[in-house]
């Protein structure tokens, strides 16, 4: 029996270590049982292996139980494994608590200190981090690369860039991890230019950047002027053969999305090998951001038809947003059916996207059904359903929902009042809308913005209350805003108030000399009053300005494909068939007229 125990004690440790590396918890449990049965748990080395195995496999409660049972047998490895386990299990507070107990027993080494600093970084616990930094100086561990790297990350997360730079400067030979932590930290702390300088210094030192370097450095590309830098970094990833990895490729796509460069983003996407769900979600979101919603839905369909990927909430939400923008109820219903078949545990964000899609597609009944079946509602849910009813002329129902929202204790926000004012406008509830507008600041402390005033001005203008509209415009100092002036000028055209209209048109022309809107509105206003000489004058002014009115267009969905028709554009691939059909319809109309 003694020989068996001796052999077991020599082999059990490496076996438990293998379980820790491979996360083989079932084999680890069997080995733990064998240890207990043979009585080997009294061996501190074996117990440490068991503790570490549980910690690495995410069983932190079991690890703590082993740790507590060790009592007097604990050594530095035991404490280190426990602290590291808590840090990796995203329980940084417990990691610091164990570290505090350990330091009272005068235990410490560089691994323990690095884990404790990482826990402080997660908690943004600057004071405790500084105390551990002092300990690392006391025990001469501050120059150890992974301790210093943990300190750099901790200081950067706490917003102490100068302290992080000081730690970095003490390193005789900073490694790639040191530079990556410094670059990412400077970018996160809104010092992108300094971060890029560190990147250049790293390259001068002969260190090759890795994927984490590029994830951090791409944060320096935030303005239009930074596009050249971003493209240069993209070239660098190609040279290092990193652009085809999902981790880097996803970031490159995000960068191009910022600049609405959808073709470059799609090229990057196609070159990624073994695309993950984030890759697909990123390109679909990029299509939405660049307003190419048809392409977004096409890529969603390609993804859904694949066998190796599981679509998540973000995938469905992005696709539903495209359906909402295109008002494509056909695609929207198909995605809803896909959701039902997938039996996905939908969160409130996905339900909101579904609700919004039905509302934007004109299916307000379906939108309300989704809203009623939701397990919980947030402010976005209420805003979407109120806006949906309001946009479809159901002002009374929209206001009823607004009052229900307040009754459950949810405070309206700025977006809520836009929805409420639009509802009042579409339903002709002018006095109610005026009351809600006045209540924004008086009751809820929400200062009216341009969107709210535009709704109110349009509402009063449609009702012919132009003087009140002008008074509000003067009161809120938005008299120089083109949107507000355009709204009230449209009302002047509607009610034939040429006097006010001419004055507002002159102001609008001063503010918006590079658009055709003021000229068109002025011309239409004169035409509605029969002032044809003035119409000709306004048109002449438009022609002299050299501006051209943007042609209108229509979107028609045919068998799931969205077709765009623009005024004056005859480049459609089936234009001959379209013209023939129009001529046929025109002839039939003329025959009907002759008959009657």
N, C-alpha and C positions, 0 to 999 in steps of 0.2 A: 504493500500500500504506500509506503514511503517513497519507493522508486517511481510509482505511478504519479504521485503528487509532484515529485521533483520534475518529471518530464512535462507534466501539464503546466506547471508554473513557468517553465522556460518557453513553452510554445503558445500559451494562452494570450500573452501580451501582444505578440505580432499579429495573431488572428483578430484580436479586438481592434488593433490599429487598422487592419485592412477593412474591417466593418465601418470604422470611422471615416475612412477615405471614400469608400463606395456607398456610404449611407445605407448599408445593409442592416436595417434594424432587426429583422426577423432572426438572422444569424447571431446578431449581437445579443438578443434576448436569450437565445439558447445557450450561448457561451456564459452569460451572466448566471443562468440557472446552474450550469455545470460548476461554476466557481463557488456558488453558495453550497451546493451539494457536497463538494470536496473540502469546504472550509477554507478555501484560499483567499476569501475576502479580507482576511487579516493582513495579507501582504499589501503594503501601501502602493507598490508599483502596479499590481493587478487592479486594485481599486481605482487608481488614477486612470488606467486604461478604460475601465468601465464608465467612469464619470465622463471622460473625454468622448467616448463613443456615444453616449446619450446626448451630450451637448452638441456634437457635430451632426447628429441625426435629428436635431430639433426637438428632442424630448427633454426640455430644460427642467421640467418638474421632477422627472426621474433622476436627472443628474443631481439636482439639489438634494434629493432624498439620500443618494449615495454619499454626497458630500457631508450631510449632517450626521450620517451613521459613522463616518470615519473619525469624527471627534478628535481625539488626541493624536491620531495617526496622520493627520494632514501635514503635508510639506508644501514647499513653494509651488511645485507642479500642480497640486490640488487646487490651491487658491487661483493660480493662473488659468487653469482650465475652466473654473467656475466663472471667473470674471469675463474671460473670452466668450464663454457660452452665452452669458446674459447679453453681452454686447452684440453678438451675432444673431440672437433671437429677438432683437429690437426691444430689449428691456434695459436700456441704459441706466435707468435710475437704480435698478437692483445691482447692476455691475458696479456702480460707484459705492453703493452701500457695502457690498462685499469687500471692495478695495479699502474702504475706510476701516473695516474690522481687521483686515490683514495688516495694514500699516501700523496699527496699535501693537501688533506682535512683532514688528520690525522686520517683516518679510518684504522683499521687493526684488524685481529684476527688470530687464529692458522690455520683455514681452508683456509683463503685467502693466507696466507704465504705458506702453503703446495702446493696449486695450482700454485702459482707464481714460486716456486722452480721447480716444475715439468715442467713448460713451459721453464724455463732456461735450464733444462736438455735436452729437445727436441732440443733446438737451440744450445746446447753446449756453452751457454753464461755464461762463468765462472765469468766474472767481475760482471754482474748483479746478478748472484747467490750468490756471496760473499757479495754483498750489502744487499740482502734479508736475508742472514745468520746474518749479523750484526743487522738488524732490529729485527730478532727473538730473538737475545741475549738482545737487548734493552728492548723488551716487555716481556722478560722471557718466551718465547714460545719454545726455542731451546730444552728444555728437554721433550716436548710433543712428544710421540713416532712417530706419523705419520709425524710431521714436521721434526724430526731427520731422519726418514727413507727416506723422500724426499731429504734431504740434502745429505745423504749417496749416493743415486742413482745419484744425480746431480754431485757430486764430482767424482764418479767413471766414469761416462760417459765423463767427461772432463779430465780424466786421472790423477786426483789428489788423488791417493790412500791413501797417508799419511793423507790428510785432512779428507777423509772419515773415516779412522780409528780413528782419533781424535774425530769426532762427535760420532762415535760408543762408544768410551770409556767413554763419558759423560753420557751415558744412565745407570741408576741404574738397570733397569730390561729390557734388550733388548728382543724384542719378535721375533717370527719366521720371520716376514717381515724384521726386521733389519738384521738378519743373512743371509737370502736369498739374500738381496741386496748386502751385503758385499761379499758373496761367488761368486755370478755372476760377480760382478765388478772386483774382483781379477783375476778371470779366463779370463775375457775379456781384462784385462790389462797385460796378459801374466805372471801372478804370480800364476800358478796352485797349486804349493805345499803349498803356504800360504793359498790359498782358501780351500784346503783340511784340513789344520790344523784348520781353522775356523769351518769347518763342524764337525770335531771331538770334538772341544770344545762345539759346540752347542749340540751335542749328550750327552756329559758329563753333561751338564746343565739340562738334562732331557727333552729337547724339541724334539718332534717327527718331522722328516722331512716330508714335503709334496711334491707334484709333482713339484712345482717351485724349491724346493731345489735340487731335482735330475736333473732337466734340467740344472741348473747351475753347479752342481758338476761333471756331466759327461764330462764337458769341460776339466777336469783335466786328462782324459784318452786319451792321444794323441800319446803315443809311445807303442812299443811292450811290454815294461816292465810294462805298466799301465794296461794290460789286466786283471791281477789278481784283481786289484782294481775295475775295471769295473764290473767284474763278482760278486764281493762281494756286490757292490751297487745294482746289479740286484737282488741278493738274498734278500737284504733289502727291495726292492720294493715288492717282493713276500710276505714277512712277513707282510707288511703294506697294502697288497691287492691293490697296486697301479699299478702293471704291466699290469692289464687287461684294464686299461683306455687308450684311444687313445693318450692322451697328453704325458703320460709317456712311453707307449709302442713304440711310434714312435721314441723317443730318444734312447731307448734301441736298436732298430733295426739299427739306424744310427751308434751307437757305434760298434755293431758287424760287420757292413759293413766295417768300417775302417780296421778291422782285417781279412777281407774276410771270415768270419765265417757265411756262408750263411744258414747252417742248423739251427744254433741257432737263426738267424734272422727270419727264417720262423716259427720256434716254437713260438717265441715271437708274431709274426704276428697272428698266428692261435688262440692264447689265448686272443687276444684283443676282448673285447665285444663292439658291436656297432662301428665297424671300420668306420672311416671317410675317405674322399678322400685322405688325407695326409698319412694315414696308407697304403693304396693301392699303392700310388705313391712311398712311401719309400721302400716298399718291391720290387717293379719293378725296381727301381733305384739300389737297393742293388744287384739284380740279374745281372744287366748290369755291375756294378762295379766288381762283382766276375766272370764275363765272362760266366755266366750260362744264356745265352740269350734265350735258349729254355724254361727254367722255367719262365723267365720274360714274354715271350709271352703267356705262359699257364696261368699265373696269370692275365695278361691283359684280356685274353678271359673270365676268370672267373668273373672278375670285370665288363666287358662289358655286360655280360649276366645277371647281377643283375639288380634289378628294382629300388633300393633305392638310387643309387649314380649317380651323373652327372660327367662324365669324363671331365677333364680340359686340358689345353694346355700341362701341364707337363706330364700328363698321356700319351697323344698321342706322345709327343716328345720322351719319354723314350722307348715306344714300337717301334717307328720307328727306334730308334738307334739300338735296338736288331735286327730288320729286316735288317738293313744296315750291321751289323756285320756278320750275317748269310747269307747275300746275298739272302734273301728269298723274292723274288718279289711277290710270291703268297700272303704271309701275308701282305706285304707292300701295295699291291693294295687293299686288304680287308680293311685295316685300313684307307686308303685314301677314300674309298667308305663310310666307317663309318663316316668320317669327313664331307663329303659332305652332307650326310643324316642329321647329327646333326646340320648343318648350324651354326657351331661355328665361332665366329668372331676371325679368326686366326691372331695371332701376327707374327712378323717377325721371332721369334725364332722357332715357329712351322713350318712355311713355309721353313725355313732353314733345319729343320730335315727331312721334306718331300723331299726337293731337294736332300739332301745328301743320303737319302735312295735310290732314283732312280739312282743316279750316282753310288753308291757302288754296286747296283744290275745289272749294265750294261745297264740300260735303259736311255742313255744320252739324247735321244730325249724327253722323259717324264720329265727329270730333267730340261731341258731347257724350256719346256712349263711352269712348275711350276715357274721357275725364271722369265719368261716373264710376267706372270700373277700377280706377287707380287706387292702390292701397294707401298712398299718401300723396298730398299735393304740396308743392312749394310755391313761392311767389311767381315763378315762371309759368307754372301750370295755370294759375288763376289769370295771369296777364294774357296768356295765349287764348284761353276760352272766352274771356271778356272781349278781347280784340276780334276774335272770330265772329261772335254774335254781332258786335258793333259794325264790322266791315260788311256784313250781309244785311244790314238794315234792321236788325232786331235790337233796337236800342233799349227797349224796356227790359228784355231778358238780360242784356249786358249789365244794366244798372242793378238788376235784381241779384246777379252773381256778385257784383261789386259789394253790395250790402251783406251778402252771405259771407264773403271773405272777411269783412270787418267784424262780423258777429263771432267768428271763430278766433278772433284775436290777432289776425295777421294784418300788419300795417301795410298800407299801399306804398309803392315807391314811385319814382318819376315815370317809369314805363307804364305803370298802372293808369296813371292819369292821362297819358297819351291815348291809351285804349279807350278810356271812359269818354274823353273829349271827342274822339273819332266816332264813337257810338252815338253820342248826342248830335253830332254834325250830320251823320248819315240818316238819322231818324227825325231830324228837324226839331230836336229838343233844345232850342236855343237858350231859354231861360235857365233850364237845368244845367246845361253846359257852362253857362256863365257862373252859376253858383258853385259848381265843382271847381272851376278855375280859381275863383276867389278863395276857396277853402284850402287850396294847396299850401299857401304860405301861412294863412291865418290859423289853421287847425293842425296841419301836419308838418309845418316847418320846411316844406319843399319849395325852393325858389323856382318859379316858372322859367323854363328854357325856351329856346327858339321853336322847338317842336310843339310845345304847348300853346304858345302865342299864335303860331301859324294856324293851328286847329281852331282857336277861338276867333281869329280874324276871318278865316274862311267861313266859319259858322255864322258870324254876324253879317259878313258880306253877302252870303247867300240869302239871308233874311232881309236884305236891304237896309240894314242898320249901319251904314257906312260911317257916320259921324262917331258912333260908339267905337267902331273898329279903329278909327284914327286916334281916338282918345287913349285906347289901350296901347296902341303903337307908340304914342308919345310918352305914356306913363312908364313903360318898361324899356325905354331908350333903344328900341329895336327899329327905329324909323329909317336907319341906314342899311337894314338887312335886305338883300335881294329877294329872299324867300317870302318874307312878310310883305314887301312891296308888291311882289308878283301876285300874292293871294288877294290883296285888296284891289289891285288893278283888274284882276279877273272879275271881281265882284262889280267894279265900275262898268265893265263891259256888259255884264249880265243885266244890270239895272239901268244902263244908258246914262250914267252920270259922267258926262264928258268933261265937265269942269274939274272935278277932283281927279279924274283919270289922266288928263293931260299933265297936271302938276306932278302926279306920282310917276308917270312915264318919264318925264324929264329927269327926275331923281334916279330912276332905275337905269336910265341910259348913262348917267354919270358913273354909277356903281358897276354896271355890267356892259361895258362897251364892246366886249368880245363875244357876245351871244346874240342870237336873233330874237330871243323871247320878248324883249320890250317892244321891238318893232312890230312883231306879229300881234301882240296883245293890243297895241295902240291901233293898228290897222283894223283888227276885228271890232274894236270898240266903235270906231268911226263908221264901219260898215253897218253895225247893228242900229245906228242912229241915222243911217241914210246919208252920211256926209261923205259923198264919193270923191270930192276934190281932196279932202283930207286923207282919204284912203290912198289915193294915188300918190300924195305927198309922202305918206309913211312908207309906202312900197319903194318910192324913189330913194328915200333915205336909206332903206335896207340895201338896195342895189348899190348905192354909192359907198356903203360901208365895206363892201367886198365880202360880207359874211353870207353863208349859205345855211338855210334851215336844214337841220338833220332830218333825213327822210324817215317817215314812220314805217313800222314793220309789224307783221302779224306772225304769230306762232301757231301752227296747227299740228296736232298729233295724229298720225295715220298709222295704224297697226303698230303702235309702240314707238314709232320713229317721229321725232319732232322736225317739222319742215318750217323754214323761215322764208317769208315773202316780204321783200322790201319794195317800197314805191319807186318805180322807174328802173328797177333792176330786172333784166330779162335773161339772166345767166343761168336760171334753173335748168337742170338736166332734162326735165320733162316739160319745158316751156311750150312746145308745139302742141302737146296733148292738152295742156291747160288752156291755151288760147282757143283751141278747137271746141273744148267744153263750154267756154264762156260764150263763144259765138252761137253755139247750139242753144244755150239757155236764153241768149238775147233774142234769137229768132222766135223761140217759143213764147217769150214774153210779148213780143210785138203781135204775134198771132192772137194771143188772148185778148190784147187791147183792141184789135180790130173787131173781134167777135162781139165785145161788149160795146 
